[in-house]
Amino acid sequence: MKKGYFGPFGGSFIPEVLRETFRQLTLAYEEARADPAFWQAYLRMMENYSGRPTPLTFAENLSREFDGRRVYIKREDLNQTGAHKANNVMGQGLLVKRMGKKRVIAETGAGQHGMATATMAARLGLECVVYMGAEDVARQRPNVFWMEQLGTTVVPVTAGSQTLKDAINEAMRDWVASMDDTHYVLGTACGGHPFPEMVAWFQSIIGLEAKGQIMAQEGRLPDKVFACVGGGSNAMGIFSGFLEHPEVELIGVEAGGEGLQGDRHAARIASGRSAVGVTQGMKTYFLQDDDGQMKSTHSVAAGLDYVGVSPILADLHQQGRVRFEAALDTEVVAALKRLMKSEGLIAALESSHAVAQALKELPDMADDACIIINLSGRGDKDIFTVADALDDQAWRDFIMEKAAQYKVRQSG
Ligand SMILES: *Cc1c(COP(=O)(O)O)cnc(C)c1O
């Protein structure tokens, strides 16, 4: 198979001027991957700085509520900055040091990837610039504040719709001018080769740990593994531990938003309504109209609100290895509440998609079934969105008043 392709998906569709930079990055990544000392250094850093290995928590109460079916939760919420994103940015940071570059750039929408990158840059002594749509800067004051305190320069992008896709364009413009000393820290398993493969490699630490942990704790492999899918990095991370075991069913859960009939969702694969296209460096499924224009997407979870999907997952779907489902915004908020009440875990709205799908399937599984849910991140960041969806009017009014002061991003 051609390098960087996963079945018919993937590739490296990038501007001519960036070709040499991508070639050098691919070389550095391949050398690092072939060097066991690099992975050892990565593991040591993640132990020392991000609390790895993260636990595989046995959900005792949920398991009892489902008549003894065994539910395990992989705790990526316990990472530095509260999500699996740390695995990727710290890995790329180490690679940047190895390449001898001094500066990193990134783009961010809701701010989570920007935050993770800003902490990595501070820790590893790299200059850092984060591009953010001006509209997102206004909605995300708390994240912008912390990024600046961490020493990162946040550049508001006033072009176009002033959101994520305009920030991506601006970051690319920076990279073309600065590639000699600058690395672009991509946030998920998307983009041109080597990014999908490289990001999935760093995230594979999740699956590696989870497989060892379930064998130690349960003495067997799980029947099903659930993960939410935005770009696809946390899903690829946990799935990679089980790909070679066909008896383990892998389920990717996309944002069903307000339903799959209209355009108020981000279910690229589960909706069956996207088409293969080439943009943002890769060939994969995109939600697009008949003229090939990218559609606008919606999710209650900002991290799943993305028009494309990892080419690696597109291929695993086509092979029939990963099953795709979608969870609705309302189901996701209900799942979040249930996990809080049953286990005392405040999951991110993104991760709650995986929880919602697991809750749907558990009643129909065998009595001795065993599952793993990947809890990609913690939910503190979602306080305003969740409060908005709450029935408790007094809390809702109080928290929404605070949200108005911050102009924090709301769903929709
Ligand atoms: C960013 C994010 C996601 C979506 O990204 P993937 O690349 O699909 O993993 C999921 N969960 C959390 C908590 C996130 O912050």
PDBQT file of the ligand as one rigid body, heavy atoms in Angstrom, charges set to zero:
ROOT
HETATM    1  C1  LIG A 501     -10.994  17.140  21.499  1.00  0.00    +0.000 C 
HETATM    2  C2  LIG A 501     -11.756  16.114  22.248  1.00  0.00    +0.000 A 
HETATM    3  C3  LIG A 501     -12.377  15.019  21.596  1.00  0.00    +0.000 A 
HETATM    4  C4  LIG A 501     -12.415  14.848  20.102  1.00  0.00    +0.000 C 
HETATM    5  O1  LIG A 501     -11.200  14.581  19.508  1.00  0.00    +0.000 OA
HETATM    6  P1  LIG A 501     -10.775  13.144  18.926  1.00  0.00    +0.000 P 
HETATM    7  O2  LIG A 501      -9.598  13.464  18.090  1.00  0.00    +0.000 OA
HETATM    8  O3  LIG A 501     -11.919  12.583  18.143  1.00  0.00    +0.000 OA
HETATM    9  O4  LIG A 501     -10.447  12.291  20.086  1.00  0.00    +0.000 OA
HETATM   10  C5  LIG A 501     -13.014  14.064  22.384  1.00  0.00    +0.000 A 
HETATM   11  N1  LIG A 501     -13.068  14.183  23.727  1.00  0.00    +0.000 NA
HETATM   12  C6  LIG A 501     -12.493  15.217  24.379  1.00  0.00    +0.000 A 
HETATM   13  C7  LIG A 501     -12.606  15.282  25.870  1.00  0.00    +0.000 C 
HETATM   14  C8  LIG A 501     -11.829  16.221  23.670  1.00  0.00    +0.000 A 
HETATM   15  O5  LIG A 501     -11.269  17.250  24.324  1.00  0.00    +0.000 OA
ENDROOT
TORSDOF 0
